[in-house]
């Protein structure tokens, strides 16, 4: 027998210890420290350990997990973890991940992962239907929204720049220009740098009073670049900016891109899946007109990291950007099964779709609609509470679940110290924000465990802080 296989007794021990760990973690969450201070002595000892010639066994491993890893891990599942657009995993996630690791499917060409191929296709078709994309849409699950944006822009280059796949940037042609807002995620800049477009050819367009990309300013920038001999080719709109949750005017941008023959990509990593809520369709319905959209199931579908998604309205364009012939990987085409190596840059890929599919099977989409709707309602409750406290000021309209506010008269240093104090006393983990030159605090309610009681506790503590300043 292989030395890398557990014995019957070791498997039983591992199962017992794992179930106990998961159960205890869940039960201890209400009293856990949301941002525990790292045990530097223990972590330093991890670095001091040499590569072990002999193992410590199953019990030894779980002892180290419980004594060293868990105590120095941020409690993302805590109901007052509100600093980032990052929710806790859903309840079935750990079990689905264990199954995916056990069967270890390589989701590249279908022969290595036939069931996984169909599960991923099912998840992608469900997500495309949420966005409103046609049956011709195709997609792929990615490591997150940033990678989805890189892959979308690469697809746009292959489609909108003739001969780009063959010659790349090694051609005598006008410089390519991409447009996005000043509030866009940094992944747009990173994608431009990775793809060789260059940061000098990313136009960060001004926003309106609601922090949305200004279509008039965008039109003027496109016209100026054309007159200067440059080649506009892509606009990246945002459906939920990280700082304020603002949603760019997607319909107007779709009209402009159609008129100008530009690719429209929508970064929906934060906000796109709020389309699960029917009341958000008026605000976000223009997403269905985009050429491509990125989504993050590891946000509002509460899948464990990593689970991003790229969807392309015309699926043939996605395949045209990524498919290559390889005789050693060729298998017969099958209308049921998909070779995902032809829809993205990776060959070896893990079974990300299983955790998304499993959660939808266990809880049903109505549960996710209810959870996302509750986060929207809690954010509005938080905003009303801020407005009701003299000495606190909202810094931006609350469009989705980001609530940005400031303590009146407090310096940047004072507000930073307040963030540290709130975390240290375990009131909440909030984050900093800078809007219109003003420093403040930001809560982002993307946590299905958060309750009205949690929000009220934070508001009460903020009120105490403000009162103590007077």
N, C-alpha and C positions, 0 to 999 in steps of 0.2 A: 504494500500500500504506500502511496505517496506520503512523504513526510509533511506535505502541505495540506493534508486533509485532516479534519478534526475526527477524533474518535466518537463513538456513540455517547460516551460519558461527557466528553468536552462539548459536543453539540448541545446536550441537555443543559450543561452549565451555562453555556453562552446564551441559550434561549431564556433561561430563568433570570440571568443577570440583566439581559437586555430589557425584558418585559418589566422587571423591577425598576430599572433606571428610567424608562419612559413613563411609567406610572408615577414614580416619585417626582419627576420633573414637572409633570402636569399638576399634581397636587400641591407642589410647593410654589407654583407661580405667583399666587396672590401675595405671598410674603417675601418674594425674591427681590434682590436689589437689581434695579433695571440696568445700572451701569456699575458692576462691581469693580472695585480697585484691583488691578492685576496683581497676583501674587508673584512679585518679581523674583523672589528667591526660588520658588518652584520653577518658574519659566526659565530662569538662568540655568537651573540644574538640567532642564531638558537640552539646552544647547551644549552643556558640558558632557553629556552622555556620548560615549563613542559608539560607533556602529556595532550593535550587539551581535556577537558570534552565537550566543545561545539565547533562546527566547524566554520570556517570563510566563508564558502560558495564558490561558483564557482568564483565569481569576486575576492574575497579575495585570493583564491589560485593563480589565474593568476597574480594578483598584486605581490604576493610574488615571483612567478617564474620570473617575469620580473625585479623586484627590487633587488632580492637577489641571485637567482640561476644563471641566465644567465650572469650577469656581472662578476661573479667569475668562469666562465667555460672556459677552453681552447678552442680556436676556431680551432678545428680539420679540419673544412671545409675551412679554409683560404688557398689560393692558394700557400702561402709560408710557410705552415706547412710542414717541410721536415725533422724533427728530427728522426722519427721512421718509421717502416714498418707499417704504419697505414694511410689509405686513408679516405677521407670523404664519407659519405653515398651517394648513388645515389638518384636521385630526387623523386622517387616514394616510397622510403623506409619508410618514416614516415606514409604514408597512409596504406601500407601493414601491418606495425606493429600495427596500430590502429585496423585493421580488425582482426588480429590474437588475439589481446587482447580482442576484443569484443566477438568472438566465443569461445575463451579460450579452445581450444582442448587439451586434455591430450594425447600426442603421445606415448602411451605405448603399449596397445593392441588395435587392429583395431576397436573394437566395440565402443570405446570412441572417435575415430577420423578417420572414414573411408575415407573421402576426403583428410584429412591431410596425411594419410598413403600413398595414391596414389601420392600426390604431392611430398612427400619426396622421394618416390621411383623414380619418374620421374627425380627429381633433381640429385639423386645419380647415376642413369643410364647415365644421360647427363655427369656428372663429370667423371664417369668411362670411357666413350667414349673419353673424352678429353685426359685422361692419356694414353689410349690404352689398358685398361684392358679388359678381355674377358667377355662374357655374364654371366659367372658363378660368377663374382664378386658381392659382397654385401658390404654395408657400413652403416654408420649412421652419422647424423649431430651431432656435439658436441659443447661444449662451446668455443672451440678454438683449435689451433694446439697443445698446451701443453697437454690438456686432450686427444686429439687424439693419441699422442705419448704414454701416459700411457696405453691407451686401446689397442694400437697395441702391445706393449711389453707384456701386459697380455695375449693377443691372442697368441703371439709367445711362451710364457711359456707353455700355455695349449697344444700347438701343438708340440713343439720340446723337451719338457721334459716329458718323459713318467710318467704317474701317478701324474703329478704336481697338477692337479685340486683336487685330493683327498688328497694328503699329503702335498702339498705346500712345504715350506722349512723345514718342520719337518720330515726329512728323512736322513738316513745315505747315503749320496751321495756326489760326488765332488762339490766344489763351482762353481756356474754358473758365467760366465763372458760375458759382453756385450762390444762391441767395437764401438767407434765413433771418430770423429776428435777433435783436440784441438780447432777448430773453431765452433764446434757444439753448438746448442742452449742449454741453461742450463736446459731445460725441460728434456733432456736425463738423466742428473744426478738426477733431482727431481723424475723422474719416477723410477729410480733404487732404490732410497731411499724409495719411497712409497711402491714399490712392494716387498721390503725386500731383494733385490739383494745386496744392500750395495755399498757405494761409492768406497770402496776398490776393488770392482770387476767391475769397469768401467774403460776401457782402453782408454785414450785420445791419439789417434795416431797422430804423426807428419804430417804436411802438406808439399806439394811441393811448388815450387816457385810461383804457382798460387793460393795458399791457399786452395788447394784441398787435401782431405785425400790421403796419400801416400800408394798405394796398396802394395808395397814391404814391408814397415814398418808394415802394418797390417798383412800380411802373416807371418812375423817373430814373431809378438806378439802372434798370434794364435798358432803357433808351440810351442813357449815357454810355453804357458799356458797348452797345452796338455801334454808336457813333464813333467810339474810340477804337473800333476794330476788334473788339473782344467778342467771344462767343458765349452768351448765356445758354445754359442747358438744363438747369435743375433748380427747383425751389423746394426747400424743406420747411414745411409748416409744422406747428406744434399744437397738439391736442392735449393741453395740460402742461404748462411750463412748470419747471421744478420749483421756482421760487414762489409763484402766486397761484398756479393752477389755471392760468388764463388759457383760453382757446382761441387760436387765430381764426379769422373769418374764412372758413374753409370753402364755402360756396363761391365767394368772390375770388379767392385764389384759384379755384378750379377754373372759373371763367377766364381769368387772366392767362393761366398756363395753357389752356386750350387755344386761346387767341395767339399767344406767342410761341406755341409749339414747344413748350418746356415740360419736362418731367416734373410731376408733383408727387413728392413723398411726404407723408404725414407721420411725424413722430408721435405715436400714440402710446408710448411706453407707460406714461403715467395715466393719461385720461381715456385712452381709447376704449377700454373695457367698461367704462361707465355707460357705454351704449347698451349694456344689459338692461339699464333702466329706461323705460319708454319715455319718461319725461326729459331725458337728456338728448333725445333725437333731434329736436329743433336746433339745439346748440351745436351738435356734432354731426348732423346728418350729411354734411358735405364731405365727410371722410369717405363715403361710398364712391365719390367721384375721383379720388386720388388714383394715381398710377400704382402706388405702393403704400403700405402702411406697416409700421412696427407696433407690436403689442407686447405686453409683459405678463404672461400667466403667473409669473412669480410675484406679481403685485396683487391685482384684484381677483385672481383665481386662487390666490394664497397657496400656490405650489412652492415647495422648497426650492432654493436656488440650486441650479440655474434653469430657467425656462422662459426664454424670449421667443419671439415669433416674427417672421417676415411674411407678408402676404403681397402678391403682385396680381393686379387686376387681370392682366393678360398673362396667364401662366406660361405661354410659349416663350415670352420674353425672358422670364426667369431661367428657363432651361437653356435658351440660346446663349445666355451669359456664362453658364457654368458647365455645360455638358462637354465632355471630351471622350474620344474613343480610346479604349484600352482593351486589347485583345485578351489579356489575362484576367479581366474583370467582367467579360461579356457573358450574359445569360439571356435566355429567351425573354422578349418583352411579354408582359402579361397585363391585360387591361385592369385587373384588380389590384396589382402590386406596383409599387413605385421604387425606382432607384434614386434615393435621395442624394447620392453622390453627384447627380446631374442637376441639382437645384441649389447647391451651395459649395463653398470652398473646401469643406472637410471630406475626407474619406472615412476615417474612423469616427463614429459618432455614437454616443450612448443613447439609451432608450428614454429620452426626456418625456415622450408623450404619455408613458404609462402613468406617471403621477398625476398628470392633468386629467386624463381619461378616467382614472380610478376615482378621483374626487367627484367628478361629475356623475359617475355611476352611483357612488355612495350617497351623496347629498342631494343631487338633482340641481338643475340650473336655477330653480326658484330660490333655493337657499343662498346661492351666490348673488342673485338679484337683491334679496333681502339684506344681505351683509353689505353690499356696496351702497344700497340706498341708506342704510343706517349710518355709514360713514359720512355721507353727504349731510344727513340731518344733524349729526353730532357736530360737524364743522360749523353749521349755521348756528347751533346752540352755543358753541364756543364763541363765535363772532358776536352774538347778541350779548353774551356775558362780558366780553371785553368792552363793548360799547356802553355797558351799564356801569362801569367802574370809572369814576373820576380819577384821572391820572394815567389811564391807559388809552392808546389810540390805535385804531385799525390803520394799517398802512396801505391796504389794497382791498378791493372787493373780493369776496369769497365766492369764486366761481365753482370750484370743486371742493377739495378738502384741505387745502393749504390756508392756514389762518396766520397772517403776518401782522404783528403789532409791536408797539414800542411803549416803554415807560417814559412818560413825559419828563423832559428835563434830564434824563439819565444819559451819561456819556457812553461811548462804546465799551469802555473798560467796565463801567458799572453793570451794563447789561450782560457782558460776558461773565462777570462774576455771579450775576443772578442765575444764568444758565448752569454754572458750576454748582451753585448752592442747591438749586432745584434737583439736580441729579444726585448730589451727595446726600441730601436728606430723603431721597427716594420719592419725592413728589412726582417728578416726571423727567424724562429725557426729551428736551426740546432742542431746537437748533437756532443758529444765527441767520439773519437775513440782512441784505443791503438793498434798499429800494429808493430810487430817486435821491441818492446821496445820504439817506437816513438809515442808520443802523437800528436793528430791532431784533425781535425774537420770532420764531416761526414754529407752529405746531402743524403737523401733517397727519390727519386722521385716516390712515390706511390700515387700520388694525381691527380685525373682526371681533377681537376680545374687548375692545374699549366700550365703556358704558357711559351713560349720562352721569352716574356717580363719579366716575373718573374725571370727567370734564369739570364737574362742579368742585371736586377737591382741588384741582389745579387753579380754578378761578378764585376759590376762597383764599388759597395761599398767595396768589398774585395781589389780591385785594389787601391782604395783611402787609405785603411788601410795600405797596403804594402808601398805605396808611402810615407806615413807620417812617416814610420819607418826609412827611409833612410836619 
